[in-house]
Amino acid sequence: MADKDMHFSSDESDLEIDDKSECKSIHLSNSKQFQVYNNSSNEAGILCLPPEIIYEIFSYIKTKSLLQNVVTTSRYFYDFICSDEFMQHRLADCISKSTSNPTLVEEELSIYKKHGMFKIIDSLEQARSLTFNAVKSRIIDKCHFGDVHCVKILDNPCKNIAISGSRDKSICVYQLDHGEGPTLINTTTDHAGWVWTLDQEEGKSSRVVSGSWDSFLFLYDLGRGSLEKINDFMIHSAALCSKFETNFILSGTYSKLVIGIDVRSGKEVLRMKHHTKPVLGLASSPNFIWSTGEDNALSCFDRRAGKLFKRIRLERISSSIQYQDSYLWLAGFDGKIKVFNSAMRIISKYDSGHTKPITGMSHGMGVTATASKDGTVRLFSPNAHGELWKTFHLDHEVTAVDCKDGFLVAGGCGNVVRFWWNE
C-alpha cells in the first residue's frame, strides 16, 4: 500500500497509529469533527472504527456511489465524506498511485475546488478506470478508407457520442455505451477534401464544426444523434485547426491566418496573421487567442486591446494546444508537454516518454492523453507534473486522441478508429 500522511480530526488527543506491515503513519489533530462514534452498548459496528480505517474502507468505493448511497445513511458519514480533508486526500489518491502521495499546492487545489471536488474526482476515477487490466478495446476498421486525422468525444447534450474525420473526406458518428461498447451510427461525406479538424461548440450545445482541405467550415447539429448540416462557411484556405466558442468559430489555416466567423451572421469578423507558416493549433479564452504554427511560434492575441500581446519561439513545432483554468497546455514534436500561465511564462515541462513526435493531445479535468507517431497513446495525471498512468500500443502511427467519460478514442494511419473503455 502506498505511504500516506492523512490528517483527520478526532477527540483523541495526539493519537498516532503506526502499522509497520502497511507502511502507514497517521497523525490526528484535536477537533470534534470526526470523533470516533460513542457506542454506549459496546456493540461492534463500522461507526466504532477510527476515521482512518473508515477512509481506507471508502477508498474501495467510487465517489459517485459514496455520494448517491453512503452519505444518506447517517449524519456522521455525510460530514465525513463531504469534509475538505476527505476530498483532498481522495483527490490526491486519484491523481497519484505512486509510493508517495503528491503535495497538492494551494493554487492547484483552488482550481479543483472551482469546478467542484466531486465532479473532478468523478472525472479522475473514470479516467483511472482505463488503466485497469479489465479495460476493453474495440477496433472499428470499416468506417473510414483513409488515415484518420481528428477524433472528438462530445459533451452534453451529446454525451455518449464520438465523431471522427478522415482523409477520405468523411465524418463518422459513434454511439458510446459502457456495456456494449462503441457502434457506428452515421457517416457523411459532405466535404470535398481531407477533414482535418472537428470541435464542439462551448456550453451545452449539440452543434459541431468541421474543417477541411476544401477551404470550407461545415456546421452540423447532432441533437438527433446524426449529423445534420445547417450551414457552411468559405474561408479561402485549407482549415487545419478550429476552436468553436459560443456562436463564434476560430480557424487556423494553411495560408498562415487565424480567421474568426460569427455563426449568427455567417460573416468573417476577425482575421489575423501572426505566423510565417501554416497554423496548426488554436486555443482561446474570453481575453486571449493563442495559436501555434509550423514556424515553431506561439502567438497570443489580446482581444481587449485588439493586437498581438506576445510571440515566443518554441524549440520544436507544437500541433496540439489547449487552454483550461488559466493555464495553456502544449504538446510538441520534441515529445515534451509544456504548461504556460496566461502571461505566456512556462511553469512546468515534462517528458511524455514518446520516442517520436506527439501528434495529438487531449487535456481535461480527469486526464491528459497524448498520441504519437511511435504508435502509442499515453495517459497522464491532469496536473502540471504529469505522472504517467498507462501506455497503449497500436500497430500504426497515431494522429489523434481524445479521452472523456471513461472512454478513450484514437485515430491514425491504417484507416482505423480504436476505442478503450471500462464497464
C-alpha positions in Angstrom: 0.0 0.0 0.0 1.2 3.5 -0.8 2.6 5.7 2.0 0.1 8.2 3.1 0.1 11.1 5.6 -3.5 11.6 6.4 -4.8 14.3 8.8 -8.4 13.8 10.0 -9.8 15.2 13.2 -10.6 13.3 16.3 -11.4 13.8 20.0 -8.4 11.6 20.8 -5.6 13.9 21.6 -2.3 13.4 19.7 -3.3 9.9 18.7 -0.8 8.2 16.5 -1.2 4.9 14.7 1.8 3.0 13.2 1.1 0.0 11.1 4.5 -1.3 10.0 3.1 -4.0 7.9 1.3 -1.4 5.8 4.0 1.3 6.0 1.4 3.8 7.1 1.7 6.6 9.6 -1.4 8.6 10.6 -1.4 11.7 12.7 -4.7 13.1 14.1 -5.3 16.6 15.4 -7.6 17.9 18.1 -11.2 18.5 16.9 -14.7 17.2 17.3 -15.4 16.9 13.6 -14.6 13.2 13.2 -14.7 11.8 16.7 -15.0 8.0 17.0 -18.7 7.1 17.3 -19.7 6.6 21.0 -21.4 3.3 21.3 -22.7 3.0 24.8 -23.9 -0.6 24.3 -20.4 -1.7 23.4 -21.7 -3.3 20.2 -19.3 -3.7 17.3 -20.1 -1.6 14.2 -18.4 0.4 11.4 -19.1 3.7 13.2 -17.0 2.5 16.1 -13.9 2.3 13.8 -11.3 5.1 13.8 -11.8 7.6 10.9 -8.6 6.4 9.2 -10.0 2.8 8.9 -13.3 4.2 7.6 -11.3 6.2 5.0 -9.5 3.1 3.9 -12.8 1.2 3.5 -14.3 4.1 1.5 -11.2 4.1 -0.8 -12.6 0.9 -2.4 -15.9 2.6 -3.3 -16.3 5.0 -6.2 -17.1 8.6 -5.2 -20.3 8.6 -7.1 -21.5 5.7 -5.1 -20.5 7.4 -1.9 -22.5 10.4 -2.8 -25.5 8.6 -4.0 -25.7 5.9 -1.3 -23.4 6.2 1.7 -23.9 9.9 2.6 -27.6 9.2 3.1 -27.1 6.5 5.7 -26.0 8.8 8.6 -25.1 12.3 9.5 -21.6 11.1 10.5 -20.9 9.7 7.1 -22.3 12.8 5.4 -20.0 15.1 7.4 -17.1 12.7 6.9 -17.4 12.3 3.1 -18.2 16.0 2.5 -15.2 17.2 4.5 -12.3 19.1 2.9 -9.8 16.6 4.5 -11.6 13.6 2.9 -11.9 15.2 -0.5 -8.3 16.4 -0.6 -6.9 13.0 0.2 -9.3 11.4 -2.2 -8.2 13.8 -4.9 -4.5 13.1 -4.2 -5.1 9.3 -4.3 -6.8 9.7 -7.7 -4.0 11.8 -9.2 -1.2 9.6 -7.9 -0.8 5.9 -7.3 2.9 6.1 -6.7 4.7 5.2 -3.5 4.5 8.8 -2.2 1.4 11.0 -2.2 1.7 14.2 -4.2 1.5 17.5 -2.4 -1.4 19.5 -3.9 -0.2 23.1 -3.9 -2.8 25.7 -2.9 -3.1 27.2 -6.3 -3.7 23.8 -7.9 -6.2 22.8 -5.2 -8.1 26.1 -5.7 -8.6 25.2 -9.4 -10.1 21.8 -8.4 -12.4 23.5 -5.9 -13.6 25.9 -8.6 -15.1 23.1 -10.6 -16.3 21.2 -7.6 -14.3 18.5 -5.9 -16.9 15.8 -6.5 -17.0 16.5 -10.2 -13.2 16.5 -10.5 -12.8 13.3 -8.6 -15.5 11.5 -10.6 -13.7 12.6 -13.8 -10.4 11.3 -12.4 -11.9 8.0 -11.4 -13.4 7.5 -14.8 -10.0 8.1 -16.4 -8.2 5.9 -13.9 -10.6 3.0 -14.8 -8.9 2.9 -18.2 -5.7 1.8 -16.6 -7.3 -1.3 -15.1 -6.4 -4.7 -16.5 -10.0 -5.4 -17.4 -10.2 -2.4 -19.8 -12.0 -3.4 -23.1 -10.9 -2.4 -26.6 -12.6 -2.4 -30.0 -11.2 -1.5 -33.4 -13.7 -0.1 -36.0 -11.9 -0.6 -39.3 -14.7 -0.1 -41.9 -15.7 3.4 -41.0 -13.0 5.2 -43.0 -11.0 4.4 -46.1 -8.2 6.8 -45.3 -6.0 7.9 -42.5 -8.0 9.4 -39.5 -6.8 13.0 -38.7 -9.2 14.0 -35.9 -11.4 12.4 -33.2 -13.7 14.0 -30.6 -15.8 12.7 -27.7 -18.7 15.1 -27.2 -20.1 16.7 -24.0 -23.7 17.1 -23.0 -26.3 17.3 -24.6 -24.5 14.9 -27.0 -22.9 12.7 -24.2 -22.0 9.2 -25.3 -21.4 10.4 -28.9 -18.0 10.4 -30.6 -17.0 11.7 -34.1 -14.0 11.2 -36.4 -12.7 12.8 -39.6 -10.5 11.3 -42.2 -8.5 11.8 -45.4 -11.3 10.0 -47.3 -13.4 13.3 -46.8 -15.8 11.6 -44.4 -17.0 12.2 -40.9 -18.3 9.3 -38.8 -20.5 9.3 -35.7 -20.4 6.6 -33.0 -22.7 5.7 -30.1 -20.7 5.0 -26.9 -22.1 2.5 -24.4 -20.1 1.2 -21.4 -21.9 -2.2 -21.7 -22.0 -2.8 -25.5 -19.1 -0.6 -26.5 -19.0 1.8 -29.4 -21.0 1.4 -32.6 -21.0 3.3 -35.9 -24.4 5.0 -36.4 -23.9 7.7 -39.1 -21.4 8.8 -41.8 -21.4 11.9 -44.0 -19.2 12.8 -47.0 -20.2 16.5 -47.4 -16.6 17.7 -47.7 -14.6 17.7 -50.9 -11.2 17.4 -49.2 -9.5 15.8 -46.3 -11.2 16.5 -42.9 -8.5 18.0 -40.6 -10.4 19.3 -37.6 -13.5 18.8 -35.5 -14.8 20.7 -32.5 -17.9 21.0 -30.4 -19.5 24.4 -29.5 -18.8 25.5 -25.9 -21.6 25.3 -23.5 -24.5 22.9 -23.6 -24.7 22.8 -27.4 -25.3 20.0 -29.9 -23.5 21.8 -32.7 -20.1 20.8 -34.1 -17.9 22.3 -36.7 -15.6 20.5 -39.2 -12.8 22.0 -41.2 -11.3 20.6 -44.4 -8.7 20.9 -47.1 -11.6 22.1 -49.4 -11.4 25.5 -47.6 -14.9 25.1 -46.0 -16.1 25.0 -42.4 -19.3 23.0 -42.1 -21.7 23.5 -39.2 -23.6 20.4 -38.0 -26.2 19.7 -35.4 -26.1 16.3 -33.6 -29.2 16.9 -31.5 -31.0 13.9 -33.1 -28.0 11.6 -32.9 -26.9 12.0 -36.6 -25.1 14.8 -38.5 -27.5 17.4 -39.8 -25.7 20.1 -41.8 -27.1 23.6 -41.0 -24.5 25.9 -42.6 -21.2 26.2 -44.3 -18.5 29.0 -44.4 -15.9 29.5 -47.1 -12.6 30.7 -45.7 -10.5 30.5 -48.9 -7.8 28.3 -47.5 -7.5 24.8 -46.0 -8.7 24.7 -42.4 -6.1 22.8 -40.3 -7.5 23.5 -36.8 -10.5 25.0 -35.1 -12.0 26.3 -31.8 -15.8 26.6 -31.5 -16.7 29.2 -29.0 -20.4 30.2 -28.4 -21.7 31.4 -31.8 -18.1 32.0 -32.9 -15.7 29.8 -34.8 -11.9 30.3 -34.9 -10.0 28.5 -37.6 -6.3 28.2 -38.3 -5.4 27.9 -42.0 -2.8 26.7 -44.4 -2.4 30.3 -45.6 -0.9 31.3 -42.1 -4.1 33.1 -41.0 -6.4 32.8 -38.0 -9.9 33.6 -39.1 -13.0 34.3 -36.9 -16.5 33.6 -38.2 -19.7 34.9 -36.5 -22.1 31.9 -36.8 -25.2 34.1 -36.5 -24.4 36.4 -39.4 -22.2 34.0 -41.3 -19.6 36.7 -41.8 -15.9 36.9 -41.2 -15.3 39.3 -38.3 -11.6 38.5 -37.4 -8.5 38.0 -39.5 -5.0 37.7 -38.0 -1.6 36.8 -39.5 0.9 36.2 -36.7 2.7 33.2 -38.3 5.0 32.8 -41.3 3.9 29.2 -41.9 0.6 27.2 -41.6 -1.3 27.5 -38.3 -1.6 24.1 -36.6 -3.2 24.7 -33.2 -5.7 27.1 -31.6 -6.9 27.8 -28.0 -8.9 30.7 -26.6 -10.2 32.4 -23.5 -12.5 35.5 -23.2 -9.5 37.7 -23.3 -6.9 35.9 -25.5 -6.4 33.8 -28.6 -3.4 31.5 -28.8 -2.0 29.9 -31.9 0.9 27.7 -32.9 2.3 27.0 -36.3 4.9 25.2 -38.4 7.2 28.3 -37.8 7.8 27.0 -34.2 6.0 30.1 -32.8 3.4 30.5 -30.1 1.4 33.7 -30.5 -1.0 35.4 -28.2 -3.6 37.9 -29.4 -5.1 40.2 -26.8 -8.9 40.5 -27.7 -9.4 43.6 -25.4 -6.5 45.6 -26.9 -7.1 44.2 -30.4 -3.5 43.5 -31.1 -0.7 40.9 -30.7 0.2 40.6 -27.0 3.2 38.3 -27.2 5.0 36.0 -29.5 7.6 33.4 -28.4 9.7 30.9 -30.3 9.4 27.2 -29.3 12.1 24.6 -29.5 10.0 22.4 -31.8 6.7 22.5 -33.6 3.6 22.2 -31.4 0.5 21.0 -33.1 -1.7 20.5 -30.0 -2.7 23.3 -27.7 -5.4 23.6 -25.1 -6.4 26.1 -22.5 -8.0 25.4 -19.2 -8.2 27.2 -15.8 -5.8 30.0 -16.6 -3.2 27.5 -18.0 -2.1 26.7 -21.5 -1.0 23.2 -22.4 1.2 22.5 -25.4 2.4 19.1 -26.8 5.4 19.3 -29.1 7.2 17.3 -31.7 10.0 17.0 -29.2 7.9 14.8 -27.0 7.6 17.4 -24.3 4.4 18.7 -22.7 4.7 22.3 -21.6 2.4 24.3 -19.3 2.2 28.1 -19.6 0.3 30.6 -17.5 -1.8 33.3 -19.1 1.2 35.7 -19.2 3.0 33.2 -21.5 5.5 32.2 -18.9 6.3 28.5 -18.7 5.6 27.0 -15.3 6.1 23.3 -16.0 7.6 20.9 -18.6 7.8 17.2 -18.6 8.9 14.4 -21.0 6.0 12.3 -22.3 8.3 9.4 -23.0 7.2 9.2 -26.6 10.1 8.3 -28.9 8.6 10.2 -31.9 6.7 13.5 -32.3 3.5 14.0 -30.4 0.7 14.4 -32.9 -2.3 14.9 -30.7 -3.2 15.8 -27.1 -6.4 15.8 -25.1 -6.4 17.6 -21.7 -9.3 17.7 -19.4 -10.3 17.6 -15.7 -9.6 13.9 -15.4 -6.7 13.1 -17.6 -4.1 14.3 -20.1 -3.9 11.9 -23.1 -1.2 12.1 -25.9 -0.8 10.3 -29.3 2.4 9.9 -31.2 3.9 8.7 -34.4 5.6 6.0 -32.3 2.3 4.1 -32.3 1.4 4.7 -28.7 -1.2 6.5 -26.7 -0.3 7.6 -23.2 -2.4 8.7 -20.2 -1.1 11.1 -17.6 -2.4 12.8 -14.5 -4.0 16.1 -15.4 -1.9 18.2 -13.1 1.2 20.2 -14.3 3.6 17.4 -13.3 2.1 14.6 -15.5 2.5 11.3 -13.8 2.3 8.5 -16.4 -0.7 6.2 -15.7 -0.8 3.9 -18.7 0.6 3.3 -22.2 -1.5 1.7 -25.0 0.4 0.2 -28.0 -1.0 0.3 -31.6 0.3 -1.2 -34.8 0.4 2.1 -36.6 1.1 5.8 -36.2 -1.5 7.6 -34.1 -2.5 11.1 -35.2 -5.5 12.0 -32.9 -6.7 11.2 -29.4 -9.5 12.1 -27.0 -10.5 10.9 -23.6 -13.7 11.6 -21.7 -16.4 10.0 -19.5 -14.5 6.7 -19.2 -13.8 6.3 -22.9 -10.6 6.7 -24.9 -10.5 7.0 -28.6 -7.6 7.2 -31.0 -7.3 7.5 -34.8 -4.4 7.4 -37.2 -2.8 5.5 -40.1 -4.4 2.2 -41.0 -7.8 3.6 -41.6 -9.0 2.6 -38.1 -10.6 4.2 -35.1 -9.8 2.4 -31.8 -11.8 2.7 -28.6 -11.0 1.7 -25.0 -13.4 1.7 -22.1 -14.2 0.0 -18.8 -17.6 -1.1 -17.6 
